[in-house]
Amino acid sequence: MDRFLNQWAEAAYTSTGFFWMAVWAFILGYAVSSIIQVFVTEDRMKNLMGDNSIKSISIGSFFGFISSSCSFSALATTKTLFQKGASFIGSLAFLLASTNLVIELGIVISIFLGWQFIVGEYVGGLLLIGISWLIISLVRPNGLIKKARTHLKELTNDDSHSHHEHSDEKHHKQSDEKHHEHESTLTQKWAIVGQKYQMEWNMVWKDVTIGFTIAGLVAAFVPKSFFETLFINTAQGGDYSFLTLLEHAVIGPVAAFFTFIGSMGNIPLAALLYDNGVSFAGVMAFIFSDLVVLPVLRINAKYYGWKMSLFILILLFIALTSTSLIMHYGLDWTGFLPKGATNSIMEQEHFQWDYTTFMNIGFLIISGILLWLGKKGNHSGHHHEMASKGKVFEKVLTTVAYTSYVWLAIGLVLKYIIL
C-alpha cells in the first residue's frame, strides 16, 4: 500500500511538473495563434482551394498554419471547406497543417524534446502533405470523394444533426467578422484576440489535462520493460535496424490510437517514449498520429461516411509512417539525428526559481490581460468547435478531466503533507 501511495504522489508531482515546464509555452503559442487569426484575414480562402493544384494545397497549408492546433477544431473547419467546394486534397492539406505546422505545437515540442523534433515536426508536416497528395493522385478516389460530398450534403439537410450545423454557422459568423475587420478599431481587434485566446483554451483544456495526467501515470507506474516489449530493441543505444524503425513507426500510431489525446496533450507522452529508448522515427510517428485516433475516425465517419473515414485513416497511416522514416534517415544522413535522450525530463527538478518560473509568471500576466480584453468584447462563439466532438464524448472527457484534477490534488497532498 505504501508503495502505491508513493507512486501516486510521484505521478501527481510529475504531471504537474511537466505542465509547469510548459505553461509559458502554451500561453505564448495560443497568444501568437490568436493574434495571427485576427490580423491575418481568410478572405477568398474557400474560392482559392477548389482544385488539386499546388496553389490550392499551398493555400490550404498556409491557412492551416495560422489556425488553431486543436484536432477537433481542425476537423470542423475542414468539413466546412470541403462542403463549400474546396478540393479533397486542399481540405486535407488544411487539416494536416493545422495540426502539425502550428506555432504553439513547435514551442511545446522544444520544451520537452529539442530542436531536432521541431525540424521533424515542421519539415515532416510538409512531407506528410506531399505524400498524401501523391497517394491521392495515384489512387484517384473520385468515387469516394463524390460519395463523401453526397453524404455531407445529406447531413447538412438533416435536422437531427443540427448541432454540427450550429458549428458551421459559427464559422460563417467568424468569416463575416474577418471580412469586416478592416472596419474595426484596434481596440476591438484586440478584444477579438482575447476571445480567440479564450476559445483556444476552451477547446484544449480537457485534452491537455488528461494528457499530462496520463504522462505522470505512465512515468510512475509503467516499468521500462513495458516499452522494451512494445517497441522492440529500445535498449540497444540508438543503433536501430530498418525493421526496428519500421516497427517503431507502426506501433507509434497504434499506441496513439488508444490514447485519445490531441496534439498538444501527447507531447509529454512522446517525451516519455523517447526517454525510454523509442527511436526518433517512433516518437515522430506518435506525434503525427493525432488524426488517426478513434474519436477522429468516428467524427470523419459522421461527416463523410465510413468508407471515406477508413480511407483517410489508411492514407494518413501510410503517409505518417513514411514521413517518420524519411525524417529519421534524413537527420541521420545530415548528422543531426539525436542519439537518445541526454537530459531526461524525469531527472529534472520541475519547481525551482529559474527562468521557467519567471517566464511562467510573465506569461500568466499576459494571459490575464488577454482574458480581460476578451471579456470586454460582445462577440460570442467561443465554443463553436466543441460540438464537433459529440455530446457523449464531450461529457466523458469533462468527467475524466475533473477526475484528473481530484487525482492530482490528492497526489500532491500525499507528496508534500502526508508522506
N, C-alpha and C positions, 0 to 999 in steps of 0.2 A: 504493500500500500504506500509506504514512504517513497519507494522508487517511482510509482505512478505520479504521486503529488509533485515530486521533484521534476519529473518530465513535463508535467502540466505547467509548472511555474516557468520552466525553461522555454517551453513552446510559446507561452504568452509573452515572455521577455523578448524572444526572437522576433515574433510577429510585430510587436510594437517598435522594436529596434529597427527592423527593416523599413517600416513605414516612416520612422523618424529620419532615416537616412535619405528618404525620397520626398519629404514634404515640400521642400523648396522647389524641387524639380517638377512635381505635379503642378504647383501653383504657377511657376514660370511657363510651363508648357501650355496649360489651359489659358493663361492670360494672353500669350502670344497668339494662340489659335483663335481666341475670341476677337482680338484686335484685327487679325487678318480677315476673319469672316465679315466684319463690319466695314472695314475700309477698303477691301478688295471686292468689287461687285461681281455678280454672277449673271449679268445681263446676257441674253442670247445663248446661254450655255446649252440649253436643250436643242436649239436650232443648229448648233455647230457640231453636233455629235450624231448625225443621222446616218453615217456610213461606216465602212470598216477601214477607212484610210488612216494613215499615220497622224494626220491632223486631228481626226476625231479621237483617237486614242490619246494623243498628247493633251488635248483639251480636257478629256475625262480625267487623266492623271493629274493635271495641274489643279483642277477643282477638287479632286480628292485630297491632294496635298494640303490645300488651305481649309479643309473641312474638319469635322470632329473625328477623333480617333475611336469613338465608340462603335463596336461592330454592329450593334443593333440599330444605331442611328444611320450608319452607312447602308444597311440593308434597306431601310425605308426610303432613303434618298435614291438609291439605285433603282428601286422599284418604280419610283416616280419618273426618273429619267427614261427608263425603258418604256414605261406606259405612254410617255409623251412623244415617243418617236426616236429616241436615241438608239443607236445600234447596240446589239448584244455585247460586242467586244468593247465598245465605248463605255457602256454602262459597267461592264466588268472591270475595265481599267480604273474607273472612278472608285469602285468598291475596293479593289486591291490597293490603290494609292491611299485611300482614306483610312486604311487600317495598317499600312506598312510604311508610308512615306511621311507621316505627320511629324511635326517638330517635337511634340511632347513625348512621343514614344522614344525618339532618339536620346532625349535628355535623360529619361529614366534608365535606359539601357546603359548610358555612360556611367551612371552611378553604380550599377550592380555588376556590369560585365566588362566595360572597357571599350576603347575606340575601335578595335577590330570588329567588334559586334555591331557598332554603329555603321561601319562600312558594309558589313554583311547585310544589315537591315535595309539601308538605302539603295546600294547597288543591287542587292538581291531583290528588293522590291521592284526595281525596274526590269530585272531579268524575269521575275515572276510574271509581269505583264507581258513581256515579249514572248516568253514561252507559251503562255496562254493564247496569245494571238496566233502563234504558229500552229498550235494544236487545232484551234478553231478553223484556221484557214485550210488545214489538211483534212479535217473531219467533215467540215461544212454541214453542221447540224441544222440546216434550214427548216426541215420539218419540225424539229423540236422547238426552234425559235418561234415558228408560226403558231404552234400549239400553245406555247407559253404566253404569247400575246393574247390569244383567244381566251385562255384560262384567266388571265389578268383582267381582260375586259368583262368577262362574266362575273368575276369577283367584284369589280367596280360597281356593277349593276345590282349586286346582291345586298339587300338591306341588312341581312344578318351579319355582314362583315363591316358594319358602319364604323366600328372603332378604327379600322385601318384607314377608311376614307377620311375620318377625322384627322388622322395623322397627315394625310395628303393636303387637306385644307390648310393646316398649319404651315406646311411647306409653301403653299401658294401665298399665304399671308407674308411669310418671310421674304419670298421673292418680290412681292409688291413693295415691302419695306425697303429692300435693297434697291429697287428700281427708283424709288423716290428719295433715297438717302441724300442726294445732292441738294435737296430742299431742306434738309435737317441742319440744325445748328450743330456746332462742335460738341456742345454740352449734351444734346440729345443723342449724338452718336456714341459718346462715352457712356451714357446711360444704357444704350443698347449693348455696348461691350460688357457692361456689368451684368446684364440679363443673360447674354450668351455665356458668360463665365459661370453664372449660377446654373444654367442649363447643362453645361458640361459636367459639373459635379453631380447634378441630379441624375444624369444618365449613367454615371460610372461608380458612384459611391458603394453600391452593393457589391459589384464585381471586384472592386479594389479591396473592400473589407474582407470578403471571402477569400480572395487570392492571397492576401498577406497572412490571414489566419491559417490557411492550408499550408503555406510555406513554413510557418512556425511548427505546425503539427508534423510535417514531413521531417523537418530538421531535428526535432526532439524524439520522435517515435519510430521513424523508419531507419533501419540499420543500413550501413553502406553495402552490405551483402545483397540487399534487395536491388539496388541499382546495378550491381555487378551481374546479377542474374537477368534483369530486364534488358539492360544494354550490355551486350557481350564485350568482353575484353577491355573493360574500363580500367582495369588495374595494370595495364601494360605501359603506362607512361607516355601516352600520346602517339605511339608508333602503330597506327591503325592500317589494316589492310583494306582493300576496296570493299570486300564483303562485310567487314566490320562497319565501315562507314555507311554502307547501304542499309545494313540492319538498323543502325542508329537513326538514319534519316527516315526510315519507315516506322520505327517504334515511336519516334518523337510525336508525329501526328496522332498515332493510336493513343498514346498517353494523354495528349491534349483533348482528344475526342471525349474522354470521360471526365475531364476536369470541369467543363462548363465555364471556364474563366476567360474573360475577354483579354484583349491585347495588353492592356495596362496592368491587369492583375496577375498575369502569368510570368512577368519578368523576374520577380524574386524566385519563383519556382524554377525558371530557366537557370538562374544563378546557382541554385542548389544542385541542379543536374550537372552543371559544369564543375562545381566543387567536388562532385562525386565521380569525376572521371569521364563523363559523357563527352564525346568529340564535338568539335566546333560544328560539324555538319548536323549532328543530332540535336544540339541546342538550337541552332538556327531553324531547323525543321519544326521544332516545338514552338518557337516564337511565331513562325509563319502560319501556324495552324489554327489561329483564332477563327477562321472562316470555315473550318471543317469539323466543328464541334456539333453535337447533337441538336441543341436549340436552333442553330443556324440552318441545319438541314431541314428541320421541321418548318421554320419560317419560310424558307425558299419553296418548300412543297406547298405551303398555303398560297403563296403568291403565283407560282408558275406551274404547279403540278409536280407529282413525284418523279416523273421521268426526267424533267429538266433539273430538278433538285439533285437527283443522283448523278446526272451528267456533270453538273457544276462541282459536286463533291469529288468525283473521279478526276475531272480536269484539274482542279486545284491540288489534289493529292499528287498527281504526276508532276505538275509544274513546281510545287514547293519542294518535293523530294529532289528533283533535278537541279533546282536552283541551289539548294543547300549543298549538294555535292560539288557543283561548279564553283561556288564561293569558297568551299573548303580547299579544293585543289588550286584555285586561283590565288588565294592568300598564301598557300604553301609554296607555290611556284615563285611568288614575289618575295618570299622570305618573311612575310608579316603574320603568318599563322601563329596564334598564341599556342604555347606548349603546355597547356593546363593552367589551372588557377594558381597564381603565385601569391595572392593575398586573399585567402578565403574570407568570405563575408561572415562566416561563423566565428572566426577568430578576432573579429573587430569589436572594439568597445563602442557600443552604439550611442550611449548617453554620456557626453562629456562636453566641457566648454572648449569647443574647437570651431572651425569655420562652418561646419554643418549647423551648429546651434545658432550662430549669428545669422547665417543665411536663412534659416527657418524663421527666426524672429522677424527679419526684414520682410520676407515674402508673406508671412502671416499678416503683417500690417498692410501690405499691398492687397492681399486677398480681402481683408476687411473693407478697404476703400472701394474695391470693385463691387463687392456685395452691396455696399451702401449706395453706390452710384446706380446699381441695378434696381434698387427699391424706389429710387426717385422717378423712374420711368413709368409709363402707363401701359406698356406693351405686355401682352401675355404670350403664352405658348412655351413656357419653359419645359413642359413635359411632353412636347409634341412627339417625341420618338418612343416614349416609354410603352405606348400601346402595342408597338411592334413586337414586343416580347411575348405578348399574350397575358391575359389576366391571371391565369393559374400559375404560369411560370413566374410572373412578377411577384405574386404573393409568396411563392416558395422562396424566391431569392430574398425578399424582405424578411421573412421569418428566419432564414439561415443567417442573414446579416446581423439581425438583432441578437440571435443566439450566440453569434461570434463575439459580440460585444460583452455579453454576460460571461462567456468562457474566458475572454481576455482579462476582464476585471477581476474575476476570481483568481486567475493565474497570477496576476500582479500582486494581489493581496498575499497569496501564498509566498511569492518571491521575496517581498520586501517587509512583510509583517509577521507571518506565521513561521515560516521555515528558517 
